[in-house]
Amino acid sequence: MVNYSSEPPQAPGSTALPPAVQATGLVVTRGPRTVLRGLDFTVPRGQITGLLGPSGCGKSTLMRSIVGTQAKVTGTLDVLGSPAGHPTLRTRIGYVTQAPSVYDDLTVRQNLDYFGSVLDPARPTADRRTDVERVLGEVDLTSHADALAGNLSGGQRNRVSLAVALLGAPELLVLDEPTVGLDPVLRRDLWQLFHAVAADRGATLLISSHVMDEAERCHRLLLMRDGEILADGSPEALRTRTGSDTVEAAFLHLVDAAAAQSCAKETAR
C-alpha cells in the first residue's frame, strides 16, 4: 500500500491534549469480510479532517467505530484520550448520521429540547432551553425554530441534525456524509458553518464524503479505498507529493500506484 503522510501545524492550544482520535492496527470484520484492514492514523485536535473515498470503502464503519457503536473491532482506537465506546465519551462526541435524526411531527425547537433532555437528563430545564436557543443561533435556524421539522428543506433538516450534535458542546463532531443529496449552494453554506464551528468552538470535526471537491475545504485528509488508508495529510501536501493539481487527481494517482504495487507483488510470487 502506498502511504503519503504529512503533519499539519498543531491547532492552537492543542499540544498538551491527546489527539482527537488515535488508531493503531484497527481491524473491523463483518462475517467473513474484513471491512477495515489494520488502519493506523491520527486525527489532530481543533481541525477539520476529511474522510474521503468512494461509497463502500469503509468510511461509515470507521465512524461507527469511533463513536463506539461498531461491534467486532480489534486493534487500538482511542478517542479524546479514552478507549472508543467508553461511557465518559457520551457527552464529549456529537454524531450526525447520513439520515437526518429529527422527528417530523415536532418543531425544530421541540426536537432540540427533547434531544437535550436525553443527552443530559439532570440538566435544569432553564439551562437546557438556553442551550437550545444558543445552538439555534449557531446553525442559523432561529427564524425556523417553531416550524415542524417535516416541513423543512433538506438543507435545513441537515442543520437541525447538526444542531442536535452541537448540544452539550462536544469536543469532537463526527459527521457522516452530511451534505449528501444537497445542491452546490447548500453544500457551500454547510461547509461555511462547519468552519465556523471549528473556529468559534475550537472543536474537532471529522467529516466523511465521497465528493472530492469537498476535500479542498479540509485542513487534513484521510483518503480511503477498500478498507485501507491510501494517504494522510493536508490537501496541499497530497497534491504536492503526487504532482497533482487537485485532490481528486492525487487520489486517482494513489489508486493507480496501489494497484501497480499490488500487481507487482502478485507477479513476484
C-alpha positions as CSV (number, residue, x, y, z in Angstrom):
1,M,0.0,0.0,0.0
2,V,1.3,3.5,-0.9
3,N,1.0,5.9,2.0
4,Y,1.9,9.5,1.8
5,S,1.8,11.3,5.2
6,S,2.5,14.8,6.3
7,E,1.8,16.6,9.6
8,P,-0.1,19.9,9.5
9,P,0.6,22.6,12.1
10,Q,-0.8,21.9,15.5
11,A,-4.0,23.7,16.4
12,P,-3.5,26.5,19.0
13,G,-3.7,25.2,22.5
14,S,-3.9,21.5,21.5
15,T,-0.3,20.4,22.2
16,A,-1.0,19.4,25.8
17,L,-4.0,17.2,24.9
18,P,-4.1,13.7,23.3
19,P,-5.2,13.5,19.7
20,A,-8.9,13.6,19.0
21,V,-8.6,10.1,17.5
22,Q,-5.6,7.7,17.5
23,A,-5.9,4.3,15.8
24,T,-3.3,1.5,15.6
25,G,-3.9,-1.7,13.7
26,L,-7.6,-1.1,13.6
27,V,-9.5,-4.0,12.1
28,V,-13.2,-4.4,11.6
29,T,-14.8,-7.6,10.3
30,R,-18.4,-8.3,9.2
31,G,-19.0,-12.0,8.8
32,P,-16.2,-13.4,6.5
33,R,-15.4,-9.9,5.2
34,T,-12.7,-7.6,6.5
35,V,-14.1,-4.1,6.2
36,L,-11.2,-2.1,7.8
37,R,-7.8,-3.6,7.2
38,G,-5.4,-2.6,10.0
39,L,-5.7,1.2,10.0
40,D,-3.1,3.4,11.6
41,F,-3.9,7.1,11.7
42,T,-4.3,10.2,13.9
43,V,-6.9,12.9,13.9
44,P,-5.4,16.1,15.4
45,R,-7.5,18.4,17.6
46,G,-9.0,21.7,16.5
47,Q,-9.1,21.0,12.8
48,I,-11.5,19.7,10.1
49,T,-10.3,16.3,9.0
50,G,-12.0,14.9,5.8
51,L,-12.5,11.2,5.4
52,L,-12.7,10.8,1.6
53,G,-13.3,7.9,-0.6
54,P,-15.8,6.1,-2.8
55,S,-19.0,4.6,-1.4
56,G,-18.4,1.2,0.2
57,C,-14.7,1.9,1.2
58,G,-15.4,1.7,4.9
59,K,-16.0,5.4,5.9
60,S,-19.2,4.8,7.8
61,T,-17.8,1.7,9.5
62,L,-14.8,3.7,10.7
63,M,-17.1,6.5,12.0
64,R,-19.3,4.0,13.9
65,S,-16.1,2.5,15.4
66,I,-15.0,6.0,16.6
67,V,-18.4,6.8,18.2
68,G,-18.5,3.3,19.8
69,T,-21.4,1.7,18.0
70,Q,-19.5,-0.8,15.8
71,A,-19.1,-4.3,17.0
72,K,-16.1,-6.7,16.4
73,V,-13.4,-4.0,16.5
74,T,-9.8,-5.1,17.1
75,G,-6.6,-3.1,17.4
76,T,-6.3,0.1,19.4
77,L,-8.7,3.0,19.0
78,D,-8.5,5.9,21.4
79,V,-10.9,8.9,21.2
80,L,-10.2,12.1,23.2
81,G,-7.7,10.1,25.3
82,S,-10.1,7.2,26.2
83,P,-10.9,3.9,24.5
84,A,-13.7,4.2,21.9
85,G,-17.0,3.5,23.4
86,H,-16.0,4.5,26.9
87,P,-19.1,5.8,28.8
88,T,-17.4,9.2,29.6
89,L,-17.3,9.9,25.8
90,R,-21.1,10.0,25.5
91,T,-21.3,13.8,26.1
92,R,-18.0,14.6,24.5
93,I,-18.8,13.4,21.0
94,G,-21.5,14.7,18.6
95,Y,-22.6,12.3,15.9
96,V,-24.5,13.1,12.7
97,T,-25.6,10.1,10.7
98,Q,-26.3,10.1,6.9
99,A,-30.1,10.3,7.5
100,P,-31.2,13.4,9.4
101,S,-32.1,12.5,13.0
102,V,-35.2,14.5,13.6
103,Y,-38.8,13.9,14.4
104,D,-41.0,15.3,11.6
105,D,-44.0,16.0,13.9
106,L,-42.0,18.1,16.3
107,T,-40.9,21.7,15.7
108,V,-37.2,22.4,15.4
109,R,-37.1,23.8,19.0
110,Q,-39.0,20.8,20.4
111,N,-36.6,18.4,18.6
112,L,-33.6,20.2,20.3
113,D,-35.3,20.3,23.7
114,Y,-36.1,16.6,23.5
115,F,-32.6,15.5,22.4
116,G,-31.1,17.8,25.0
117,S,-33.1,16.1,27.8
118,V,-31.9,12.7,26.5
119,L,-28.3,13.8,26.4
120,D,-28.3,15.2,30.0
121,P,-31.5,14.3,32.0
122,A,-30.1,16.0,35.1
123,R,-29.6,19.4,33.4
124,P,-32.1,22.1,34.7
125,T,-34.8,22.9,32.2
126,A,-33.9,26.6,32.1
127,D,-30.3,25.8,31.3
128,R,-31.3,23.3,28.6
129,R,-33.5,25.9,26.9
130,T,-30.7,28.4,27.0
131,D,-28.5,25.8,25.2
132,V,-31.3,25.2,22.6
133,E,-31.5,28.9,21.8
134,R,-27.8,29.3,21.5
135,V,-27.5,26.3,19.2
136,L,-30.4,27.6,17.1
137,G,-28.4,30.8,16.5
138,E,-25.2,29.0,15.7
139,V,-26.9,27.0,12.9
140,D,-29.0,29.9,11.7
141,L,-32.3,28.3,12.4
142,T,-33.8,30.8,14.9
143,S,-36.3,32.0,12.4
144,H,-37.4,28.4,11.8
145,A,-37.5,27.4,15.4
146,D,-41.3,26.9,15.5
147,A,-41.6,25.2,12.1
148,L,-42.3,21.5,12.0
149,A,-39.2,19.6,11.1
150,G,-41.2,17.7,8.5
151,N,-41.8,20.9,6.6
152,L,-38.2,21.9,6.3
153,S,-36.0,21.7,3.2
154,G,-33.2,19.1,3.0
155,G,-30.5,21.6,3.9
156,Q,-32.5,22.9,6.9
157,R,-33.1,19.4,8.2
158,N,-29.3,18.8,8.0
159,R,-28.8,21.9,10.1
160,V,-31.2,20.5,12.7
161,S,-29.2,17.3,12.9
162,L,-26.0,19.4,13.3
163,A,-27.7,21.5,16.0
164,V,-28.6,18.3,17.9
165,A,-25.0,17.1,17.7
166,L,-23.8,20.5,19.0
167,L,-25.9,20.3,22.2
168,G,-23.6,19.8,25.2
169,A,-20.7,21.5,23.5
170,P,-18.9,18.3,22.2
171,E,-15.2,18.3,21.7
172,L,-15.4,16.0,18.6
173,L,-18.1,16.2,15.9
174,V,-18.4,13.1,13.7
175,L,-20.4,13.8,10.5
176,D,-21.2,11.0,8.2
177,E,-21.7,12.4,4.6
178,P,-23.7,15.5,6.0
179,T,-24.0,17.1,2.5
180,V,-25.2,14.1,0.6
181,G,-28.1,15.0,-1.8
182,L,-27.7,18.7,-1.4
183,D,-27.1,21.2,-4.2
184,P,-23.8,23.1,-4.5
185,V,-25.1,26.2,-2.8
186,L,-26.4,24.3,0.2
187,R,-23.2,22.3,0.4
188,R,-21.2,25.5,0.4
189,D,-23.3,27.0,3.2
190,L,-22.9,23.9,5.3
191,W,-19.2,23.9,4.9
192,Q,-19.1,27.6,5.9
193,L,-21.0,26.5,9.0
194,F,-18.5,23.7,9.7
195,H,-15.6,26.1,9.6
196,A,-17.4,28.5,11.9
197,V,-18.0,25.7,14.4
198,A,-14.3,24.7,14.3
199,A,-13.2,28.3,14.7
200,D,-15.6,29.5,17.3
201,R,-15.8,26.4,19.5
202,G,-12.3,25.0,18.9
203,A,-14.0,21.7,18.2
204,T,-12.5,18.9,16.1
205,L,-14.6,17.8,13.1
206,L,-14.3,14.5,11.3
207,I,-16.4,14.7,8.1
208,S,-16.9,11.9,5.6
209,S,-17.7,12.4,1.9
210,H,-17.3,10.8,-1.5
211,V,-17.4,14.2,-3.2
212,M,-13.8,15.0,-3.9
213,D,-14.1,18.8,-4.2
214,E,-15.1,18.9,-0.5
215,A,-11.6,17.6,0.2
216,E,-10.2,21.1,-0.6
217,R,-12.2,22.5,2.3
218,C,-10.5,20.4,4.9
219,H,-7.4,21.1,7.0
220,R,-6.3,17.4,6.8
221,L,-7.4,14.4,4.8
222,L,-7.6,10.6,5.2
223,L,-8.1,9.1,1.7
224,M,-9.6,5.7,1.8
225,R,-10.1,2.8,-0.6
226,D,-11.2,-0.8,0.0
227,G,-10.9,-0.6,3.8
228,E,-7.4,1.0,3.7
229,I,-6.0,4.5,4.1
230,L,-4.1,5.4,1.0
231,A,-2.9,8.8,2.2
232,D,-2.9,11.0,5.2
233,G,-2.1,14.7,5.1
234,S,-3.2,18.2,4.2
235,P,-4.7,18.8,0.7
236,E,-1.7,20.9,-0.3
237,A,0.8,18.3,0.8
238,L,-1.0,15.5,-1.0
239,R,-1.2,17.5,-4.2
240,T,2.5,18.4,-4.0
241,R,3.7,14.8,-3.2
242,T,1.8,13.3,-6.1
243,G,2.4,16.2,-8.5
244,S,-1.4,16.8,-8.9
245,D,-3.4,19.9,-9.4
246,T,-6.4,18.7,-7.4
247,V,-7.1,16.2,-4.5
248,E,-9.2,14.1,-6.9
249,A,-6.2,13.8,-9.2
250,A,-4.0,12.9,-6.3
251,F,-6.5,10.3,-5.1
252,L,-6.5,8.7,-8.6
253,H,-2.7,8.7,-8.7
254,L,-2.7,6.9,-5.3
255,V,-5.2,4.4,-6.5
256,D,-3.1,3.6,-9.6
257,A,0.1,3.4,-7.6
258,A,-1.6,1.0,-5.1
259,A,-2.9,-1.1,-8.0
260,A,0.6,-1.3,-9.6
261,Q,2.2,-2.2,-6.3
262,S,-0.3,-5.0,-5.8
263,C,0.2,-6.3,-9.3
264,A,4.0,-6.3,-8.8
265,K,3.6,-8.3,-5.6
266,E,1.4,-10.9,-7.4
267,T,3.8,-11.2,-10.3
268,A,6.7,-11.7,-7.9
269,R,5.0,-14.7,-6.3
